[in-house]
């Protein structure tokens, strides 16, 4: 199973709620999608084994030089989802450039693929035969003071006071223990915020509250947040067609794709994913995987895909839609004459107290926030708290009124209510928390759950090898957490779809 395909599939299997699993038990699943446009699928070029190996080199590079784990752990625990034996043998003989922060893997046919760390843009896969990227890497500095000097959440100083009387301390301890059991879950970080205060936190050996860990597709929810800010300031209209230059021909059906459709993963682009019900790997390497491993201009690949269905009619978990949204973020930065690579830090992270989240790029300097992002448990807590607080932070509105309700409302084009606006929904009861909970999700059990009824944000990060046990561990922890804190409000009633 391919590199990024496993990345996607791990999230599905772990959370047991992706569309294939849910739809197989639904009468509605038998409803045929609308007629497709007569457009061809461009099979991504390249040898799949070589692409897998390139992706493996990048993963090892990120775990070594950003997270700070050993080569053996990077290969076995974080890279356990890479299955082709040729790629795994190449990884076992990895050549690490410790001074230049690079990793090279050589296949039996002599082809070598390399990934290297570039400033604060993380590890980037280099096109075959090249030694550099097509953009100017740069350091990204936070405008905030050192985190040890400021209280949570702007900083990392926690209150030295007893837990509030409403919190059941014994159950809280059991919740934390459950998150790390069994050991085969390979949980690396677990953190809980209640009413904005961190009430529980634990880390595995070699990890602490500052460690950036691979977070995978939780980055899609970060994309939603950055787009929300651009909607708030009037740059974009949620319900208007996406202003993509390549789609503006009057006869082009893509002209009708709204920003809302892209957030709901119902843009309708012809972009093959391993989660598609009709996916056949024999036809060719999936686009969903190719944007991770191809060392290409990911934005260009996404915006040039032809239409497959009318927008807003079919919901599919495909990387194309969030990539187009990230293209729009870059477009906004360039239109304003601002530096794109520092945009997230200046416009969002500095406001939330996030100082060290690493957003990795493709060789052209485009953020691949569909999965190439590394953050600490506390940083994901902060982002979850922004949503729990209805997009308001320290009295300042960072997201439009109604934005939080939009991302947690079931997307109309999906057959089952499992997806909202680049957030997963608990409407089918995937987790033992109220059904109005919603969450960011990444491969291998990376999860940030927002539970409004109990004023909770819960983050669990771990290594991919534990994905089989990760859901079990987190579910048991959530059961204890809900018994440890009082319910603050009733469940939210989902409004009827208006658009």
ZIMOFEN-V783612 format. One record per residue. N is the residue number from 0. SS is DSSP state (A for helix, B for strand, O for the rest). OMEGA is omega in whole degrees, -180 to 180 (999 if undefined). Layout:
N_SS_OMEGA / N_SS_OMEGA
This chain:
0_O_-173 / 1_O_-177 / 2_A_-177 / 3_A_174 / 4_A_177 / 5_A_177 / 6_A_180 / 7_A_-176 / 8_A_178 / 9_A_178 / 10_A_-178 / 11_A_-178 / 12_A_-179 / 13_A_-174 / 14_A_175 / 15_O_-178 / 16_O_178 / 17_O_-165 / 18_A_-178 / 19_A_-180 / 20_A_-177 / 21_A_-174 / 22_A_-178 / 23_O_180 / 24_O_-174 / 25_O_175 / 26_A_-179 / 27_A_-178 / 28_A_-179 / 29_A_179 / 30_O_-178 / 31_O_175 / 32_O_178 / 33_O_180 / 34_O_-180 / 35_O_170 / 36_O_180 / 37_O_-179 / 38_O_-178 / 39_O_170 / 40_O_176 / 41_O_-179 / 42_O_179 / 43_O_-177 / 44_O_175 / 45_O_178 / 46_O_-177 / 47_A_-179 / 48_A_178 / 49_A_178 / 50_A_178 / 51_A_-178 / 52_A_177 / 53_A_178 / 54_A_179 / 55_A_179 / 56_A_179 / 57_A_-180 / 58_A_179 / 59_A_180 / 60_A_-178 / 61_A_-178 / 62_A_179 / 63_A_-167 / 64_A_178 / 65_A_178 / 66_A_177 / 67_O_178 / 68_O_-178 / 69_O_178 / 70_A_-179 / 71_A_179 / 72_A_179 / 73_A_-178 / 74_A_-171 / 75_A_-174 / 76_A_-179 / 77_A_-178 / 78_O_-175 / 79_O_-179 / 80_O_177 / 81_O_-170 / 82_O_-176 / 83_O_-176 / 84_A_179 / 85_A_-179 / 86_A_-179 / 87_A_177 / 88_A_178 / 89_A_180 / 90_A_179 / 91_A_178 / 92_O_-176 / 93_O_174 / 94_B_-177 / 95_B_174 / 96_B_-174 / 97_O_-180 / 98_O_-179 / 99_O_179 / 100_O_179 / 101_B_177 / 102_B_178 / 103_B_177 / 104_B_-178 / 105_B_179 / 106_O_-180 / 107_O_180 / 108_O_177 / 109_O_179 / 110_O_179 / 111_B_175 / 112_B_-172 / 113_B_170 / 114_B_-178 / 115_B_177 / 116_B_180 / 117_O_179 / 118_O_-179 / 119_O_176 / 120_O_175 / 121_O_-179 / 122_B_-175 / 123_B_175 / 124_B_177 / 125_O_173 / 126_O_-176 / 127_O_177 / 128_O_-180 / 129_O_-178 / 130_O_-178 / 131_O_-180 / 132_O_-175 / 133_O_176 / 134_O_180 / 135_O_179 / 136_O_180 / 137_O_175 / 138_O_179 / 139_O_-178 / 140_O_177 / 141_O_176 / 142_O_-176 / 143_O_174 / 144_O_-180 / 145_O_-174 / 146_A_-180 / 147_A_-177 / 148_A_-175 / 149_O_180 / 150_B_175 / 151_O_8 / 152_O_178 / 153_O_176 / 154_O_-176 / 155_O_177 / 156_B_180 / 157_O_-179 / 158_O_178 / 159_O_-178 / 160_O_-180 / 161_O_174 / 162_O_175 / 163_O_-176 / 164_O_-178 / 165_O_-176 / 166_O_177 / 167_O_-174 / 168_A_-178 / 169_A_178 / 170_A_178 / 171_A_178 / 172_A_179 / 173_A_178 / 174_A_180 / 175_A_178 / 176_A_-178 / 177_A_-178 / 178_A_-178 / 179_O_-180 / 180_O_-4 / 181_O_179 / 182_A_-179 / 183_A_175 / 184_A_180 / 185_O_174 / 186_B_-179 / 187_B_-177 / 188_B_177 / 189_B_-177 / 190_B_-176 / 191_B_173 / 192_B_177 / 193_B_-175 / 194_O_177 / 195_O_-179 / 196_B_175 / 197_B_-179 / 198_B_179 / 199_B_-177 / 200_B_175 / 201_B_-179 / 202_B_176 / 203_O_178 / 204_O_178 / 205_O_-179 / 206_O_173 / 207_O_-173 / 208_O_178 / 209_O_-172 / 210_O_174 / 211_O_-178 / 212_B_176 / 213_B_-175 / 214_O_175 / 215_A_-168 / 216_A_168 / 217_A_177 / 218_A_177 / 219_A_178 / 220_A_173 / 221_A_175 / 222_A_178 / 223_A_-178 / 224_A_179 / 225_A_176 / 226_A_178 / 227_A_178 / 228_A_180 / 229_A_172 / 230_A_179 / 231_A_-177 / 232_O_174 / 233_O_179 / 234_O_180 / 235_O_177 / 236_O_-177 / 237_O_-172 / 238_O_180 / 239_O_175 / 240_B_180 / 241_O_-178 / 242_O_178 / 243_O_-174 / 244_A_-176 / 245_A_-176 / 246_A_-167 / 247_O_174 / 248_O_-175 / 249_O_-179 / 250_O_-176 / 251_O_179 / 252_A_-179 / 253_A_177 / 254_A_-176 / 255_A_-177 / 256_O_-180 / 257_B_174 / 258_A_177 / 259_A_179 / 260_A_179 / 261_A_177 / 262_A_-179 / 263_O_-176 / 264_O_175 / 265_O_179 / 266_O_176 / 267_O_180 / 268_B_177 / 269_O_-171 / 270_O_-170 / 271_O_177 / 272_O_178 / 273_O_179 / 274_O_178 / 275_O_-180 / 276_O_-178 / 277_O_-177 / 278_O_178 / 279_O_-178 / 280_A_180 / 281_A_-180 / 282_A_-179 / 283_O_-178 / 284_O_-175 / 285_O_175 / 286_A_-178 / 287_A_178 / 288_A_-172 / 289_A_-178 / 290_A_176 / 291_A_-166 / 292_A_-170 / 293_O_-176 / 294_O_-176 / 295_O_169 / 296_O_-173 / 297_A_179 / 298_A_179 / 299_A_180 / 300_A_-177 / 301_A_-173 / 302_A_179 / 303_O_177 / 304_O_180 / 305_O_178 / 306_B_174 / 307_O_177 / 308_O_170 / 309_O_-178 / 310_O_177 / 311_O_-177 / 312_O_-179 / 313_O_177 / 314_O_179 / 315_O_179 / 316_O_-176 / 317_O_-178 / 318_A_-176 / 319_A_-173 / 320_A_177 / 321_A_176 / 322_A_177 / 323_A_177 / 324_A_178 / 325_A_172 / 326_A_179 / 327_A_176 / 328_A_178 / 329_A_178 / 330_A_179 / 331_A_180 / 332_A_-179 / 333_A_179 / 334_A_180 / 335_O_-178 / 336_O_-179 / 337_O_179 / 338_O_-177 / 339_O_-174 / 340_O_179 / 341_O_-177 / 342_A_-179 / 343_A_-179 / 344_A_-176 / 345_A_-171 / 346_A_-176 / 347_A_-170 / 348_A_-179 / 349_A_179 / 350_A_-176 / 351_A_-176 / 352_O_178 / 353_O_-175 / 354_O_-167 / 355_O_177 / 356_O_-178 / 357_B_178 / 358_B_-174 / 359_O_-176 / 360_B_168 / 361_O_-177 / 362_O_-180 / 363_O_177 / 364_O_176 / 365_O_177 / 366_B_178 / 367_O_-175 / 368_O_170 / 369_O_-180 / 370_O_-179 / 371_O_-179 / 372_B_180 / 373_B_-179 / 374_B_177 / 375_O_179 / 376_A_-180 / 377_A_179 / 378_A_177 / 379_A_173 / 380_A_-179 / 381_A_-180 / 382_A_177 / 383_A_179 / 384_A_177 / 385_A_179 / 386_A_178 / 387_A_-179 / 388_O_175 / 389_O_176 / 390_O_180 / 391_B_-179 / 392_B_-179 / 393_O_178 / 394_O_-180 / 395_B_178 / 396_B_180 / 397_O_178 / 398_O_-176 / 399_O_171 / 400_O_-178 / 401_O_-179 / 402_A_-179 / 403_A_178 / 404_A_178 / 405_A_-175 / 406_A_-179 / 407_O_175 / 408_O_-179 / 409_O_178 / 410_O_-173 / 411_O_-175 / 412_O_178 / 413_O_-177 / 414_O_178 / 415_O_-175 / 416_O_-177 / 417_O_-175 / 418_B_178 / 419_O_178 / 420_O_-174 / 421_O_169 / 422_O_172 / 423_B_-178 / 424_B_180 / 425_O_-174 / 426_O_178 / 427_O_175 / 428_O_179 / 429_O_-179 / 430_O_-179 / 431_O_177 / 432_O_-180 / 433_O_-172 / 434_O_177 / 435_O_174 / 436_O_178 / 437_B_-168 / 438_B_170 / 439_B_-174 / 440_B_177 / 441_B_-177 / 442_O_177 / 443_O_176 / 444_O_177 / 445_B_-171 / 446_B_168 / 447_B_-176 / 448_B_177 / 449_B_-177 / 450_B_-175 / 451_A_-177 / 452_A_-176 / 453_A_179 / 454_O_-175 / 455_B_163 / 456_B_-175 / 457_B_179 / 458_B_173 / 459_B_176 / 460_B_-179 / 461_B_-178 / 462_O_-168 / 463_A_-177 / 464_A_-178 / 465_A_-172 / 466_A_180 / 467_A_-176 / 468_A_-173 / 469_A_-179 / 470_A_179 / 471_A_-178 / 472_A_-178 / 473_A_179 / 474_A_179 / 475_A_178 / 476_A_-180 / 477_A_178 / 478_A_179 / 479_A_-180 / 480_A_-179 / 481_A_176 / 482_A_-176 / 483_A_-179 / 484_O_-178 / 485_O_174 / 486_O_-175 / 487_O_-176 / 488_O_178 / 489_O_177 / 490_O_179 / 491_O_176 / 492_O_-178 / 493_O_178 / 494_O_176 / 495_O_179 / 496_O_180 / 497_O_-178 / 498_O_999
